[in-house]
Amino acid sequence: MSKEKSRAEELKEKLFYNPKHASEVISQEETDKADAFCEEYKSFLNKAKTEREAVVYVLEKAKKNGFVEFDRAKKYNAGDKVYYNNRGKSIILAVIGKKGLENGTRLSAAHIDSPRLDMKQNPLYEDTEIAYFKTHYYGGVKKYQWTAIPLSLHGVVVKRDGTKAYVNVGEDDNDPKFVVTDLLPHLAAEQMKRTLADGIRGEELNILIGSRPFKDDEASEKVKLNIMNILFEKYGIIESDFLSAELEAVPAFKSCDIGFDRSMIGSYGHDDRVCAYPAAEAIFSIENPEYTAITVLTDKEEIGSDGNTGLNSSYLKYFVADLANMQGVNYHTVLSNTHCLSADVNAAFDPTFPDVSERRNASYINKGVVITKYTGSRGKAGTSDASAEYMGKIRSMLDGADVVWQSGELGKVDAGGGGTVAMYLAALNIDVVDLGVPVLSMHAPFEVVSKLDVYMAYRAFKTFFEEK
């Protein structure tokens, strides 16, 4: 027999903010849907470890779902589905809405780049009959985390004749892997006197790629020659072709379930593919939205969103302008009336390292998708800080659809901070707030998320696109 609640308990339940574990507020059927959704998400993680591969994956699925390449000379009707592929490194998906574009769009924006090791322009060298690639790390990394783990090599090499060689080595079980070596503890006394941040230095992130010499007694640098010969025979590339290449080393692990209860997913690249995948799936799931729905999956967020495939460039603005011209509307009006969810992750509270978080305002795994009103550093530098009115609108939308959500910020005020693409969207006079999935071990080569939170992200984006 259940105990009757006291007046105080009833008031607390009514008046206090107390986010619950998602499993306490959703049905077993909904939990099963979350688990099924995440199986496909894990497959995406394994197939799309770089921004180029993510675009290929999403583009293939978009075509299967009826999306066609955008043509600015055409006029599109409600329900039409189009895509714009920006240089193979970012992509825009759109479903034309019933309402005119003067009413704005419903826009979600996620990034598909993740921290990694990029090859330098002239990477290959030999030292003491061992061959290495020199690297330049990309994004915010703890450099020591990238040693002594299996790595795979992905990317494209543009040869001197203009043809391309696509590289993906280390993902198949039969492929060779690569590694950044580290000192054994027995001889690391001096190294361990360094600070943690300096424990491994950028120029020490050299990737081990070979050790057998080319069989010719007269040649020098025979190991390097043997590696170049292998690359020439497989890809037709010579050393100078590295000057026009984009090669990235990423962890070779596969995504997998974490925990005896299989409630979490461990993988490389959750930041921010854990938002990109649900945002793409949400737009694939809609047919005739009231407002034109747009998902943009962008590049370069981890290094400031600069470059012509990052969201600090104008490609999204140009796309919206082309849509606006199609309906004879000023694109400034479209942008000013657009509502946006900047789809990006937040740092989940980690009880092993509680001191960097303020518990009342942290986000937690399994408590649903997290709304981050502002990001930035210390005094809110580098953020858009969503308005109270827009926060109220998003709250109402999520509650109305029974989406499990929470609020959170990125650590204690003086602990550090970070940014998202929200501020670049806000600069276009768009109402925007960050909404995404809490992540444990963010920016590590192996991050962890909750399956329930991933599914709630999908439901949030779908609800957003289906707004009446």
C-alpha positions in Angstrom: 0.0 0.0 0.0 1.5 3.3 -1.1 2.1 6.0 1.6 0.0 9.2 1.2 2.2 12.2 0.4 2.4 15.0 2.9 1.5 18.5 2.0 5.2 19.5 2.0 6.1 16.6 -0.3 3.3 17.6 -2.7 4.5 21.2 -2.7 8.1 20.2 -3.3 7.1 18.0 -6.2 5.1 20.9 -7.7 7.5 23.8 -7.0 11.1 22.4 -7.0 13.2 21.8 -10.1 14.4 18.2 -9.8 15.3 16.4 -13.0 14.8 12.7 -12.8 16.6 9.7 -14.3 15.0 9.2 -17.7 14.1 5.6 -17.0 11.9 6.8 -14.2 9.7 8.9 -16.5 9.5 6.9 -19.7 8.0 3.5 -20.5 9.9 0.3 -21.2 8.6 0.6 -24.7 10.3 3.9 -25.0 13.5 2.5 -23.5 13.5 -0.3 -26.1 13.2 2.3 -28.8 16.2 4.2 -27.5 18.3 1.0 -27.5 17.3 0.2 -31.0 18.0 3.7 -32.2 21.4 3.6 -30.7 22.4 0.4 -32.6 22.2 2.4 -35.8 24.0 5.3 -34.1 26.9 2.9 -33.2 27.1 1.8 -36.8 27.4 5.5 -37.9 30.2 6.1 -35.4 32.2 3.2 -36.9 31.7 4.3 -40.5 32.1 8.1 -40.1 35.2 8.9 -38.0 36.0 12.0 -40.0 34.0 14.9 -41.3 34.4 13.7 -44.9 33.2 10.2 -44.0 30.2 11.7 -42.1 29.2 13.7 -45.2 29.4 10.5 -47.3 27.3 8.6 -44.9 24.6 11.3 -44.5 24.5 12.0 -48.2 23.9 8.4 -49.1 21.1 8.1 -46.5 19.6 11.5 -47.6 19.3 10.3 -51.2 17.6 7.1 -50.0 15.1 9.3 -48.1 14.2 11.3 -51.3 16.6 14.3 -50.9 17.9 15.7 -54.2 20.7 18.2 -54.9 19.7 21.8 -54.4 19.5 23.8 -57.6 19.2 27.6 -57.0 17.5 28.0 -60.4 14.6 25.8 -59.4 11.5 26.5 -57.4 10.6 24.0 -54.7 7.2 23.2 -53.1 6.1 22.2 -49.7 7.4 18.8 -48.8 10.4 18.9 -51.3 13.7 17.7 -49.9 17.0 19.1 -50.9 20.7 18.9 -49.9 23.7 21.1 -50.4 27.1 19.4 -50.2 29.8 21.9 -49.3 33.1 20.6 -50.6 32.5 17.2 -49.1 33.2 18.4 -45.6 29.9 19.9 -44.5 26.3 19.4 -45.7 22.9 21.1 -45.5 19.6 19.1 -45.5 16.3 20.9 -46.0 12.6 20.0 -46.2 10.5 22.9 -47.6 7.7 23.9 -45.3 4.1 24.8 -45.9 4.5 28.3 -44.4 6.3 30.9 -46.5 10.0 31.6 -45.6 9.1 35.1 -44.3 8.0 33.1 -41.2 11.6 31.8 -40.8 12.9 28.3 -40.6 13.5 25.6 -38.0 17.3 25.1 -38.0 19.5 22.6 -36.2 23.3 22.9 -36.5 25.8 20.3 -35.4 29.4 19.7 -36.2 31.0 16.5 -37.6 34.7 17.2 -36.9 36.3 15.8 -33.7 39.7 16.1 -32.0 42.4 14.1 -33.8 46.0 14.0 -35.1 46.5 15.6 -38.5 49.5 14.7 -40.6 51.9 17.5 -41.2 52.4 18.6 -44.8 55.8 16.8 -45.0 55.1 14.0 -42.5 57.2 11.0 -43.4 60.7 10.5 -41.9 63.1 7.8 -40.8 65.1 7.7 -37.6 67.3 4.8 -36.5 65.7 2.6 -39.1 62.1 3.3 -37.9 59.6 5.2 -40.0 57.2 7.8 -38.6 54.6 10.4 -39.5 54.9 13.8 -38.0 51.6 15.1 -36.7 49.9 18.4 -35.7 47.0 17.8 -33.2 43.6 19.2 -34.1 41.3 20.6 -31.5 41.5 20.6 -27.7 43.2 17.4 -26.7 45.1 16.0 -23.7 48.1 14.9 -25.6 49.1 12.1 -23.3 45.8 10.4 -24.0 46.9 9.8 -27.6 49.9 7.6 -26.9 49.9 3.8 -26.8 46.5 3.3 -28.3 45.8 1.8 -31.8 45.2 4.4 -34.5 43.7 4.3 -38.0 44.6 6.6 -40.9 41.8 8.3 -42.9 41.7 11.0 -45.5 42.4 12.0 -49.1 45.5 12.6 -51.1 45.3 14.8 -54.2 48.0 13.6 -56.5 50.0 16.0 -58.8 47.8 15.0 -61.8 44.7 16.1 -59.8 43.3 12.6 -59.2 42.4 11.6 -55.6 43.5 8.6 -53.5 41.2 7.9 -50.6 42.8 6.4 -47.5 41.2 4.3 -44.8 43.6 2.0 -43.1 43.2 0.5 -39.6 39.5 0.0 -39.3 39.2 -3.5 -40.7 40.2 -6.3 -38.3 42.8 -7.4 -40.8 44.3 -4.0 -41.4 47.5 -2.9 -39.8 47.2 -0.2 -37.0 49.4 2.7 -36.1 50.6 4.0 -32.7 52.3 6.9 -30.9 54.8 5.3 -28.6 55.5 6.4 -25.0 58.3 5.8 -22.4 58.2 2.9 -20.1 57.8 4.0 -16.4 61.2 2.5 -15.5 62.9 5.2 -17.6 60.4 8.0 -17.4 61.6 9.7 -14.2 62.4 13.0 -16.0 59.3 12.8 -18.2 57.1 12.4 -15.1 58.5 15.6 -13.6 56.7 17.4 -16.3 53.2 18.8 -15.7 50.4 16.7 -17.0 49.7 19.1 -19.8 53.4 18.9 -20.8 53.7 15.1 -20.2 53.6 14.5 -24.0 54.6 17.4 -26.2 53.2 18.2 -29.6 56.4 17.3 -31.4 56.4 13.9 -29.6 53.2 12.8 -31.2 55.0 10.9 -33.9 53.1 7.9 -35.4 55.0 4.7 -35.8 54.3 3.4 -39.3 57.1 0.9 -40.2 60.5 -0.7 -39.5 61.5 -3.0 -42.4 64.0 -1.7 -44.9 63.8 -1.8 -48.7 66.1 -4.6 -49.9 68.9 -2.6 -51.5 72.2 -2.4 -49.8 73.2 0.8 -51.7 70.3 3.0 -50.6 69.9 5.2 -47.5 66.7 5.8 -45.6 65.7 2.3 -46.7 62.7 2.0 -44.2 61.3 5.3 -45.5 61.8 4.1 -49.0 60.0 0.8 -48.3 57.0 2.7 -46.9 56.9 5.1 -49.8 57.1 2.1 -52.2 54.2 0.4 -50.4 52.2 3.7 -50.7 53.1 4.1 -54.3 52.0 0.6 -55.2 48.7 0.8 -53.3 47.7 4.4 -54.0 50.0 5.7 -56.7 51.3 8.5 -54.6 54.8 10.0 -54.2 56.2 11.9 -51.3 55.4 15.4 -52.7 51.7 14.4 -52.9 51.5 14.7 -49.1 51.7 18.5 -49.7 48.2 18.3 -51.1 46.7 15.8 -48.7 44.4 15.7 -45.7 45.3 12.7 -43.6 43.9 12.2 -40.1 44.8 9.7 -37.4 41.9 8.7 -35.2 41.4 5.9 -32.6 40.9 2.5 -34.2 38.5 1.2 -31.6 34.9 0.4 -32.5 31.9 1.8 -30.7 30.6 -0.5 -28.0 28.1 -0.8 -25.1 29.4 0.2 -21.7 28.3 -1.3 -18.4 26.8 -4.6 -17.3 23.4 -3.0 -18.1 24.5 -1.9 -21.6 23.0 1.6 -20.8 25.9 3.6 -22.3 27.9 3.8 -25.5 31.7 4.2 -25.6 33.3 5.5 -28.7 35.6 8.0 -30.4 33.8 11.1 -31.8 30.6 11.4 -29.7 31.5 15.2 -29.7 29.6 16.1 -31.8 28.4 13.2 -33.9 26.1 12.3 -30.9 24.1 15.4 -31.9 24.8 15.3 -35.7 23.2 11.8 -36.1 20.0 12.5 -34.2 19.6 15.9 -36.0 20.0 14.2 -39.4 17.7 11.3 -38.5 15.1 13.8 -37.3 15.0 15.7 -40.6 14.9 12.3 -42.5 11.7 11.4 -40.5 9.6 14.4 -41.4 7.5 14.8 -44.6 5.4 18.1 -44.7 6.5 20.4 -41.9 4.8 23.7 -41.3 8.1 25.6 -41.3 11.0 24.8 -43.6 13.3 22.5 -41.7 17.1 22.7 -42.1 19.8 20.6 -40.6 23.4 21.7 -41.2 26.3 19.4 -40.3 29.4 21.5 -40.3 33.2 21.3 -40.1 35.9 23.0 -38.2 34.0 23.7 -34.9 36.9 22.2 -32.8 39.3 24.8 -34.1 37.0 27.9 -34.1 34.6 27.2 -37.0 36.8 29.2 -39.4 37.5 28.1 -43.0 35.0 27.8 -45.8 33.5 24.6 -44.4 33.1 26.0 -40.9 30.0 27.8 -39.7 31.8 31.1 -39.3 31.8 31.2 -43.2 28.9 32.3 -45.3 27.8 29.0 -46.9 24.7 28.6 -44.7 23.7 32.2 -45.2 24.1 31.9 -49.0 21.9 28.8 -48.9 19.2 30.6 -47.0 19.5 33.5 -49.3 18.9 31.2 -52.3 15.9 29.7 -50.7 14.6 33.2 -49.9 15.1 34.4 -53.5 13.0 31.4 -54.7 10.0 32.8 -52.8 10.8 36.5 -53.4 11.6 37.1 -49.7 14.5 39.1 -48.2 16.9 36.6 -46.6 17.4 39.0 -43.7 13.7 38.5 -42.9 14.1 34.7 -43.1 17.1 34.6 -40.8 15.6 37.1 -38.3 12.5 34.9 -37.9 14.4 31.6 -37.8 14.6 29.5 -34.6 17.6 27.3 -34.1 18.8 24.5 -31.9 22.6 24.6 -31.9 23.1 20.9 -31.5 26.2 20.4 -29.3 27.2 18.4 -26.3 27.8 19.4 -22.7 30.2 17.9 -20.1 28.4 15.4 -18.0 29.0 15.5 -14.2 31.7 13.0 -13.3 31.7 12.0 -9.6 35.3 11.0 -9.9 36.2 14.6 -10.6 33.4 16.6 -8.9 35.5 19.8 -8.1 35.2 21.3 -11.6 31.4 21.2 -11.6 28.7 23.1 -9.7 26.3 20.3 -9.0 23.1 22.4 -9.1 23.9 23.6 -12.6 25.7 20.6 -14.1 24.3 18.1 -16.6 24.0 14.4 -15.8 23.9 11.3 -18.0 20.5 9.6 -18.1 18.6 12.8 -17.3 17.8 13.6 -20.9 18.9 16.0 -23.4 20.6 19.1 -21.9 19.8 22.7 -22.8 22.8 25.0 -22.3 21.6 28.6 -22.2 25.2 29.9 -22.5 28.7 28.5 -22.9 31.8 30.6 -23.1 34.6 31.0 -20.6 34.4 32.6 -17.2 32.5 35.9 -17.8 30.5 34.3 -20.6 33.1 35.2 -23.2 32.4 33.6 -26.5 28.8 32.7 -26.2 25.4 33.9 -27.4 23.4 33.5 -24.1 19.9 32.6 -25.2 17.1 35.0 -24.1 14.6 34.1 -21.4 11.8 34.2 -24.0 13.5 31.7 -26.3 14.4 29.5 -23.3 10.7 29.6 -22.4 9.6 28.6 -25.9 12.0 25.6 -26.0 11.0 24.5 -22.5 7.4 24.5 -23.4 8.0 22.6 -26.7 9.9 19.8 -25.0 7.5 19.5 -22.1 4.6 19.4 -24.5 6.1 16.4 -26.3 7.2 14.6 -23.1 10.9 14.9 -24.1 13.1 14.3 -21.0 15.4 17.3 -20.7 17.6 19.1 -18.2 19.5 22.4 -18.0 23.3 22.6 -17.5 26.4 24.7 -17.9 30.0 23.8 -18.8 31.7 23.6 -15.4 32.2 26.1 -12.6 32.5 29.7 -13.5 36.2 30.0 -13.0 37.1 26.4 -14.0 37.4 27.0 -17.7 34.8 26.7 -20.4 34.3 26.3 -24.1 32.2 27.4 -27.1 29.8 26.1 -29.8 28.6 27.3 -33.1 25.7 29.1 -31.4 27.4 32.5 -31.4 27.9 32.4 -35.2 24.2 31.7 -35.7 23.2 34.4 -33.2 25.4 36.8 -35.2 22.9 36.3 -38.1 20.1 37.6 -35.8 18.7 34.0 -35.2 17.2 32.9 -31.9 19.4 30.1 -30.8 20.2 27.9 -27.8 22.5 24.9 -27.4 20.7 21.5 -27.0 22.6 18.3 -26.9 23.8 15.2 -25.1 25.9 15.1 -21.9 29.3 13.4 -22.4 31.7 11.8 -20.0 35.4 12.0 -20.9 34.7 14.7 -23.5 37.5 15.2 -26.1 39.2 12.0 -25.0 39.9 9.3 -27.7 37.1 7.3 -26.1 34.0 9.1 -24.8 30.9 7.9 -23.1 27.2 8.8 -23.5 23.8 7.4 -22.3 21.6 5.7 -24.8 18.5 7.3 -23.3 20.0 10.8 -23.7 20.9 10.1 -27.4 17.3 9.1 -28.1 15.9 12.1 -26.3 18.1 14.3 -28.5 16.5 12.7 -31.6 13.0 13.2 -30.1 13.9 16.9 -29.3 15.0 17.6 -32.9 12.0 15.8 -34.4 9.6 17.8 -32.1 11.3 21.0 -33.1 11.0 20.3 -36.8 7.3 19.3 -36.5 6.3 22.5 -34.7 3.0 23.9 -35.9 
